[in-house]
């Protein structure tokens, strides 16, 4: 019994993945038939390099084919092992690398062109067995997912019930109530000096220094908080972003961060910083999605002992 097919729309991602894996498998067989040492999973990255008139950074490749940074790096590692590409330091940015086809890669490209022509004919036949307009259908699905993510639809109704508001004296105890249990768990009960001050006296830690504190409520119940700490006249740091367990996955964290960004813009602050640890990959995805990037700590930031990653959003 094909459980995936029986699930209908719910298993659509699984069906796309199944189709993709079969196509990769068949592609590898075509390359083997032509005695070409190439893998179907390399195609998008290799083709991007082949079409470029200049070396590309990993970020540029990822942007052109809409792959994750990690996925591109994994393919590049395999291509480099086969001596099909050259990876060198970027003369314009020491933190990145530039990539281009090696002489061996260029020779392979000439061998691949006729293989790709055959593969294209077979793919056209296969896809048009489903619908003659299949490429346009895929384009529309791709555009819909990119511009109107399913996740956003799923939380839209919930997010409309989320309200973000500024700190008031009546919420003083709520800040500690929300943040303290999570911090104590992560730090095995050993709070850092800044934690103790901010939890016990959040108004003194943030407000008196020109910062802000925001709370979020869901259906009238306080669900989360975040602090916006002033570093200097040109930068803020957002800290103590916490959402109570019962209110997670409702888009509340995003709304709190967006309020921090808005407040920075209202105060003509060009930099919003944050500190985090490597144990929060899902949070990092959200930060990158919102435009944050990794940077060394600025001199005006008090870096916590637990901090493993520092990021900034240029406004």
N, C-alpha and C positions, 0 to 999 in steps of 0.2 A: 504494500500500500504506500502511495506517495503522500506522506503526511504534509509535506511542504506545499504541494499543489492544492490539497484539500483546504488549507488554511486561507486561501484566497489572498486578498490585499494584505492581510496581516503578515504574510510571509513574502511579500514582494522583494524586500531586500535580500532575503535568503535565495530567492529565485534568480535575482540579478547576479548574486555571487556565484551560484551554481553554473549559470550560463558563462560567466566570466572565466571560471576555472576550466570549463570544458574548452573554451576558445583558446586559452593559454596552452592547454594540453595539445590541442590539434595544431596550433601554431608551431609548437616545438617539433611535432612530427613532420611538418612541412619543411622546416629548416633542416631536419635530419635527412629527409629525402634528397635534398639538394646538397648534402654534405657541407652545410654552412654552420659553423660553430657560433650559434646565436640563440638566445632565449627570448620567448615571446614577452616575458615580463620586462625585458630591457627596452622594448620598442619605443615607448613615449619619451623616455629620457634620452636615448640614443638619437632619436629623430630630432628632438629639440636642439641638440648639439650639432647635428648634421646640417640643419637649416640655418643655423646662426652664422653670421659673418664675423663674429668676434667671440672670444671666450665668455662664458657665462658663470655667474655665481650660482651656488646651490639655491639661494632664494629666487633668483631669476628663473631657473629651470622649474622650480616648484610652482612659481606663479604662472608660467606659460602653460603648463599641463595640468594645473590645479591638483597636484599631488601634495601630500604632507612633506615637510622638511625631512622627516625620518625616512619615509619611503624613498625619496630621491637619494638620500645618502646611502641607503642599503644597495640600491641599484648601481650607484657610482662605485661603490666598493667592489662589486663583482666585475664591473667593466674595467676597473683599474687592474684587478688581478689578472685579467686576460690581456692586458697591455693595449686596450682599445681606446683609452683616454689618457690624458695627462692632467694632473691636478697640481696646481702651483699656488704660492701665496698671492693674494690680491695686492698689487702695488698701491691701490687706492684705499684699502681698508685691511689692516693687519689682522683683523678678527675673522676675516672670511677667506675663502679660496676661490680661484677661478679654474674652470674646467673647459677642455676642448678636446676634439678628437686627435688621437695620435696618428702617425703615418699608417700604422696597422689598422686603425679604425677607419681611415679614409679608404684603404684598400677593401676592407670588408663592406663598406657602404656600396661600392660598385657591384659587389657580389649580391648584395641584398636587394637592390632595386628590381631586378626581374622576379625575385621571389615574392616581393611585396605586390607586384602586379598580379601574379597568380593568386596570392592570398586575397587580394581585393575582390577578384572575380568570385571566388568561393564564398567570401563573406557576404557579398551582395546577394548571391543566390539564396544563402541561408536566411539572411535577415528579411529579404523580400517575401519569403515564404510566410512570414507573419503579417506583413503589410508593406505595400510598395512605397509608402511614405514614411517608413520606419525611422529614417535619420531625422526628419523633422519632428516626429513624435518624441524621439529621444532628446532632441534639442529643447522641446517644450518642457519635458519632465525635468531636465537639467536646470533650465532657467527657473522653473517653479520652485525647485528645492533650494536653489541658491538665493533667490529673492524673497521667498516666503517659506522659510524652514518649517517642517512639520512640527518641530518642537515648539516654535512660536505659536502655531495654531493651537497646540495642545494646552498651552498655559495662558492663552489670551484671556479666556474667561476668568481664570484665577487672578491674573495680573491686574485686571480691571478692579479687583476688590482689594488691591494692595495700596496703602497710603503711606507716603514718606513725609515725616515732619521733623522739625527742629527740637532739640533738647529743651526740656522745661524742668523746673525743680521737682515736679511730681514724678518725673522719670528717673531721678538720680539713682534710686535703688535698683531700677530695672537694668541699668547698664551692667552693674556687677552681677546681677542675677542671670543675665544672658551669657556674659563672657567668662565669668569665673569658673564654672564647671568644666568648660572645654579646655581652658588654659591649665587648670590643675591636672586634668587627665593627661594632657600632652607633656607637661613638664614634671610629671610625677610629684606634684604637690610643691615644687620649688619655683615660686614666682620670682621673676627678675624685679629689680628695684622700680623700673618704669611701670611694670604690671601692677605692682602694689599701689602706687600713687594713682594710676588711671582708674583702677577698679574702685578704690575707696573714695577718691575725690576727682571724678572725671571733669567736673567744671574747672577745677584748679589746673588739672593736667593739660586741658585743651582750650577751654573757652577763654581763660584769663590771658593766654598767650596768643590770642587772635585766631584760634581755631574754631571748629564747629563739631557738634555731635548730632547725628541723625538717627531716628528710629523708624522702623517700618511696622505697620500693623496690617493684619489680614482679617477681614470681617470683624474689625473692631478689637482684635486681640494683638498685643505687641508681639511681634514675631522675630525681630532682629535689630541689630544696631551697627553703627560704624562711626569712627571718629576721624575727623579731618584735622591733622596736626600741622600747625604752621612751622616751617623750618626757617624761613627768612622772608624777606619782602617779595621774593620771586618764586617761591616753591612751597608746596604743601606735601604732606605725606598722609595717605589714608591708612588707618590702623584699626585694630579691634573689630574687624568685620566678622560678625557672628550671626548665624541664623539658627533659631531653635529647631531641634530635630523634626518636630511635627510639621514644620512649615518649609522644609527644604523642597527643592525642585518645583518651586512656584514662580521662579524668576525674581525673587525678592532681593537676592544678592546683586543682581544686575541693576535693579532699580536704585539700590543704595549707592552703588558705585557711580551710576549716572548722575545722582544728586550731587555727589562729591565733585564730579567733573563740571557740572553746571555751576556750582558755587565757586570753583576755581576761575571759570570764565567770567563770572559776575565780578570777581575781584581782580581781574586782569592778571591772573597768575599763570605763567607759561609752562610750569612743570608740576606734574603730580607724580610723586614717588610712592613706592611700597616696598615692604620687606616680607619675605615669605620663606618657607622651608621646602625642601624637595619632596616632602611627604604629601603634598597637596597638588597632584598633577591635574585634577579636574579644575581646580581654581586657576591654575596657570593657563589652561585652555581658554577660560573666560577672559583672563587678563589680556592674552594675545589677541583674542577676538575683538576686544575693545580698543586695541591699538598700542598696548604697553609693549616695551621691548627691554631686553636685558641690558643693564649698564652697571658700572662700578658705583659704589656709594659716593654721593657728593660729600664734601667736607662738612657741611652743616648737619648731616644726619647722624644721630646716635644709633649705631648699629647694635642690635640685640645679640646676645651670645648665641641664640638659637638660629639666627638668620643664616640661610644658605643661598638665597637668591634675592637680588635687588633689581627692581624694574622701574621704568619711568614712562610716562605718557606726556609727550610734548603737545601742548594745546595752542 
